[in-house]
Amino acid sequence: MPHSICLIIPPSIFLLDERVFMSLGILRIAAVLENAGHTVEVLDLSGVENYEEVVRDYASATSIRTFGLTATTPQVPAAGKVCAELRAHLPQARVILGGPHTTLVHAAAKKEAKRGIRGRAIQALEQLQQHYDILVAGDGEIAIFEAMGEDPPKIIDGDNPQSAIFLTNTMLNDLPLPARHLVDVDSYHYSIDNVPALSMIAQLGCPFGCGFCGGRSSPSLRRVRTRTSENVVKEIIHLHEQYGTRGFMLYDDELNVNPKMVELMSLISQVQQERQVEFRLRGFIKAELFTDEQAEAMYHAGFRWLLIGFESGSERILTNIQKRASLADNTRCMNIAKRHGLKVKALMSVGHPGETEGTIKETQDWLKFVKPDDFDSTVITTYPGTPYFDEAQETSPGVWTYTYEKTGDRLHSVEVNYNETAEYYKGIPGEYTSFVYTDELTANDLVRLRDGLEADVRSCLQIPYPEASAGVRYEHSMGQGSLPEHLLRSSSQATSGYL
């Protein structure tokens, strides 16, 4: 029986600009629901300063009683406020929470349960259950139907590879394309070398075990699931034909973990030759896997920018991170990129186990030596689902310590209530708060040294600071008007030309 559901994208107030990349995971779920005959509305609160007012007005006018929210960990406080508004105006509503935060907390809680302890992950999961009717962990594309059914369980585990709702390569390949028509595509602005671009995801999962990275205990985030090259190119063609897009940001964790990446690049090149058009692409790669063959194929396909998580210029820190890439690997990767005309944004972080003023200086010096075209430098965050969180021990009240056994280097973090604190890994330069510290550096030291690193490297390499974009305010007309088009789209509106 067809149902109506509203899918809600909470704001990401920690970002420089929220209208850059649309939330493709929830739009893929929307597409699956539409294919099954359900009516779907999407309330997109990205970049909306007074989003609670939007939810309040929407809840007062809608007949929908089923709501699905997605949230990363930094979005959880905003998602909680959205849920509170729904509860206040629609007490009979069913509110479902899925997305990365639920997945990470659930994976960490399962790990605690196996060890026979009731730790902070289990407590965090219980806190989520107090706010939401149903939690969906892992893949949500099939799980959403169970969440919308009669008498669903409180937690639906789409993060279990033995489950029928865990996506296989075949299932991922057969999914409909994300329902981008349910958001205002034109309100998103991103470009690659001045070519307007849209984001897409060609594969899921990253197999590596970096200590700071979320989902290392989550199969849906750890296991690589790939689409065929033909299927990925089909989406590129669709975006080009539907929206005139010539720029594509491939938001996969590491493009070159796919052994068929060169094949994919060749097909993308072929499409451009056949259509006499030139594309521009950008994406992430893993440094130690990068080759000249990959670089050449990527350049011919239209890549001009790569994003690479080097993280540190200190060999000791790379070891403590379990990065698998050495400093020599990272330098070699930079040389390959330059040799093939590919610009690099180096993604760096400070605050790892064993971090000292000296290791941060090594990172600073390495960046000035290899001269990336752009870079990020951030203070790390110990999210649930990261080894830094999952494997930490409480060493004093409210303080958790992770120790990398091979070196004995430690990282300390203070307890954070993620339902209230929008702690973030990538945020606005100059507005960082550190919730971690090492044996040699305090939290304030880490912020100070990060700021110094960024200022010095940007000055030396003449890289400007990124510009922030102010949030927009929803203006209502004394309750006499409907929500603006860029905030709300529905499948019924889309099919009737509401674009």
N, C-alpha and C positions, 0 to 999 in steps of 0.2 A: 504494500500500500504506500503510495507516495506521501512524503512528509515535506514540511517546510522547515528550513534551518537557516540561521544566520551565523556565518563565520566571521569572527572578529579578529582583526590585526591590531594589537595594542601599540601604543607609541613606543619609540625607542629614544627617550629624552636624553640619553647619554651620547648620542651620535652627533657629529658635526652637522649632518644634513640627513634627515630621515627619508626624504623622497629621492633616494638614489637607486636602491635595489628593492624591488617588491618581494613580498614573502611568497616564494614559489611553492613551498611545501603545502601550505593551506590552500593555495590555488589549485594544486594537483588534486587535493581531496575534494575541492569544489567541483572539479571536472568529473571525477569519478561519480559523485552524487548526481550531477546533471545527467550523466549517461544512463543512470539508473532511474531517471524520471522524477527525481526530487526537485523541488523548488529551492534555489539557493540564493541568499542575499549575502553580500560581503560588506561589512562595515570596516572601512580602512581608516584607522586613526593615526597612521604614520604622519608625524609632523604637525599634529593638531595640539595646540597648547592647552586648550580648555576641553579636553576629550571627555571629561566626566559629564559636561553639559550635553555633549552630542549623544552619549549613551542614555542620559536621562530623557532627552526629547524623543529619541528613537524608541525606548522602552515604553513611553507613554502612548505611542501611536501604533505600534506593531501588534499583529495578532500572532506572531511567531512565539513559540514557547520552548524551542530547543536552540541552544547557543553553543558554538564551539570556538574556543580560544586557543591560540598558539602562543607560546612564550619561550624566549630564551631566558636564561637566568637574570640578566639585567632588566628584562621586561616584566618580571614577576610582580614587583610592587604595583606597576600600572595595571597589570591584568587583575590584581586583587581589587583595585578600585573600580574597574569595569564590572567585575563580578558583584561587588557591593551595590552598585547602582542597579544592576539587573535584579538583585534580591529585593531591593527596596521598592521597586515599582512592579516587579513580576514575581511575587513570592512563590508561585507555582512553576516557575521556569526550571528546565533542566540545563545545567551549565556544565560543559565538558571542557577539560583542560588537557591539551596535548602539546607536542613540540619538544624542543631540546631539553628544557629544564626538567620537565616531568620524566623524560627518558633518563637523564643523568642521575637524578635523585633515586629513581626506581632501581637503576642498575647498581648504584652504591648501596642501597638498602638490601638488595638481594645478596650482595657480597657480605654484608654484615650478618645477615641471617644465616648464611652458610658457615660463618665463623662462630655462630651461637652467641652473638652479642647484640645488645640493643643500643646502638650508637647514634651519632647525630644525623646520619642519613635516614635511618628509620624514623627518627623524630621529625625530620624535615618532611618525609613522606606523609606522616600522620597530620602535620600541619596543613599540607595541601588538601588532604581528604576532608578537613574541617571546613574548607572554603568551597570546594567543588563537589558536584554530585558524582562525577565519573572522571577518572584519570586514564589517559591513553598513553602508554609508554611505547617507544619505538615506532615502527611503521604504522601510519594511521589510515592508509588508503582503503584497507579492507576492514580494519578495526572500527572505523566510524559507523559502519552499519550495525555492528553489535552494540555500540554506544547509543544508537538511536532506537534500538529495539525495546521490547517490553522486558522489564525487570533485568536490566543489564548488571553485570558485576561492578563493584566500586572501582576496581582496577582492571583494565584490559591490557594484556601483555603482548604487544606487537613487537617485542624485542627478543622473542624466543625463536631461534632458528628452526626448532622442531614444530612450531605452530603453523597452521595453514594461513595465518594472516601476516607472516613474515615474508617480505618480498624476495622472490628469487630473480635471477637475471631475466628469465622469460616473463615473469609478471611485471617487472619494471619496464620491460620493452613494450609490453602490451597496454600500458596505461595511456589514457588520453593525455594530450598536452595540457599543461596548466591553464586554467580558465582565466587568462589575463583579461578577457573582456569583462570580467566582474570587478575590475578596478579601473581607475582612470589612468590609463597608460601614459597619456600626454603629461600628466602631472609629475611623472618621474623623469629625472634629468641626470643622465650620465653620458659621458662621451669618452671615446678612445681616439686620441690625436684629432680632436675636434669633430669626430664623426659620432653623431648620436647613437647610443647603444642601449640594448636591453640585456638583462642577465638570463642565463639558462643553466641547467645542471645536466651534465652528460653521464655522470656516474655517481654512485653513493659510496661513502665509507673511506676510511684511511687505515691501513693495516699497521701503522707504526705505533710505538709505545711511548711517545714523549711524555715526560712526567707532568708537564703543565697542561696537557691537552685533555679536553673533556671527551668522554665516551670511550675511554680505553677499556672499560669493563662492559661496554654496551655493544652487543653484536651488530645492531642496526647502524651504529656509527663506526664500528671497527672493521666490519667485513665489506670488502669491495664488491659492489654489484654494478654491472655495466650494461649499458644499452649497446645495440649494434651501431656500427658507424653509420649505416644507412638510416637508422632511426634518428640519430642525432642530427644528421644532415636534413632529414625531413622537417625537424623543428626549425632549423635555421631558415629553410626555404619558406616555411609558414610565416615566420616573423618578418622575413623580407617582403613577402607578398601582402601580408595583412597590415603591417605597420610601416612599410618602407624602410625597415631597419637594415643598416649596413654595418652596424657595430654590435659585437657579441662578447659579453663578459661571461666566460665559462667558470661558474662558481664551484667547481669540483675541488675537493681537498688537494689532490695532487694528480694533475692530468697524466703525468708520465708513469703512474703505476699501472696504467692500462697498456698491456703489451701491443695493442692494436692502435696506439695513438698515431703513429706515422701513417697508417692506413686511413685513419679519420682525417688527418691533415690533407692527405692527397685527395680525398673525396671533396673536402671543402674547397680546395683549389680548383677542382674540376667543375664544381657548380659555378664558380665565378667566371671561368673561361666560357662555359656554355651560355651564361646569362650576360656576359660582357659587363660585369660589375666588379667593383673592388671592395672587399670587406676589410674591416679592422677588428682584431680580436685581442683579448687579454685573458690571462688565467694563471693559476698556480702550478708550480712544478716542484719536485723534490730534487735538491741540489746534487746528491751523490748519484742519482739515476740519470742525470742530464747528459746527453751526447750531442756530438756535432750533427749526426743524422737527424735527431729530433729538432734541433735548432733550425736547421735548413728547411725542414718540412714545415715547421711552425711559421717561419718568415714567409714562405711562399703561400701559405694559407691565409696570411693577412695579420699574423701576430706582430705587434710592435712593442708590446709591454708584457713582462712577466712579473709575477709576484712570488717571492721566494722567502720562506720562513727560515732565515739563517739563525735568528734568535740571539746569537752571541759571537763575539770575536775572541773568546777565551776557550782554549782547548779543554781546560778543566771543567768549565761550565757546560760545554757541549757534551762531555762525558757524563756529568751529573744529570743532564736533561734526558739522557739516553736518546740523543738525536740521531745517532748512527752516521751522521755526516761529520767528517773532521774539518778543521780549518782549511786544510789543503783542498778537500773536496769543494768547499764553499768558494774558495778563491778560483779554482779551476772552473767552476760553474759560471762565475762572473766573466771569466775570460772567454768561455764558449759563447755566452750571450753577446758580448761585445763584438766578437769575431763575426757574428751573423747579423749584426745590426739590430739586436733586440735590447730594448731598454729594460732596466730592472728596478722594481721597487723592493727594497730590502726590508723585511719585517723583523724587527729586533725587539728584545724584551730584557728587562733587568729584574732582579729579585729572586733568582734561583738559588737552590741549596749551595752554600759555599760562596755566594756572591760577596765580593769585597770591592773597595774603591779601586783596587788594582785590576780586577777582572772587568769592571765597567770601563776603565781606561783602555784596556785591551780592545774592547768592543768599539770604543770611540776611535782608536787609532786604526783598527781594521777597516772601518767604514771610510775613513779618509784615504786609506791606501787603495781600496778597490773602486771607490768613486761610483756608487750606485746613482741612478738618475733621480731617485726619490727614496724615502725611507720612513718607517714608523719606528718609534721607540716608546715602549710602554712598561709600566710596572705590572708584573704578572698577578693573576688572581687565582686563588685555589678554589675552583668550582667543584661542586659535587660531581663525581664521575671522573675526576682527574686522579692519577696516582698521588699527587701532592695532597689531595683531600682524603681519598679512600684509604691510603696507607699510613696516614698520620696518627700519632698517639697523643692523647691529652697529657701534657707534661706539667701543667699547672692549671688551675681553674680558668676556663675560657681560652686557653692557649694550646694549640695543636702543633706537633712537631713531626715533620717528615724527614727521614734520614735515608740518604742514598747509601746503601750498604757497602758498595765497592770502594768508596772514598771516605765514608763517615761524615760527609758534609751534610749540614742540616738547614732546614727552612722552617721558620715558625710562622704561624698564622693565628690571628685572633678570631674568635667565634663571630660569625655574621648571620643575622636573620635575613635570609634572602627574600622573605615575604615583605620586608620593610625597606631593605637597603638595596639600592640599584648599583651594586658593585659591578665594575666592568673591566674588561681586559683591553678593549680598544675604545678610547674615549676622546675627550676634547683636550688638546695640549694645554698645560697650565692649570687644569682642573682635576688632576689625579689625586686620589687618596689611596695610600698604601695600607693594606690590612695584613701585610706580611713583613717580616724582618729576618735577618740572618744573624749568625753569631757575631759578626763584625759590623753590621750596618743596621741602624734603627730604621723604622718605617719612614721617618722624616729624612734620614740620610738617603734612602732610595729615591724619594721624590726629588730631593735636591740634586742628586747626581744624575738622575734621568733628565731633569731640566737642563743641567749643564751640558750633558752629552748632546742633547738635541740642539741647543743654541750653538755649540761649537761646531758640530758637523754641518748644520745648515749654513752657518756663516762661511765655513771653509769651502764647501762645495757649491755655495750660492744657490741653495734650494730654499724657496720661500715656504713659510708656514702655510698650512691649508687654511682656507677661509670657512668660517661657520655660516650656516644659513639659519635665520631666525624661524621659529615655529609660526605657523599661521593660526589665526583664531577663527573658530566657527561663529558666524554671525546668524542668529535666529531672528525671525521677524515677528516678535510678539506672539509666537506660537501659531502663526497663520501660514507659514510656509513649510515645505518639505525639506529634508536634509539636502545639502548641496550635492551635486552630481559626483564630485570628486571624492565624497565620503562614502556614498552608498550606491551599490549596484546590485541588481538582482537578475536571475536567469530569465525571468519573464520580461523584464525591461530590455535585457540584451537581445532577446529574440524579436522584440518589436522595434528594433532600431535605436534603443537607448544607448548610444555610444558617444 
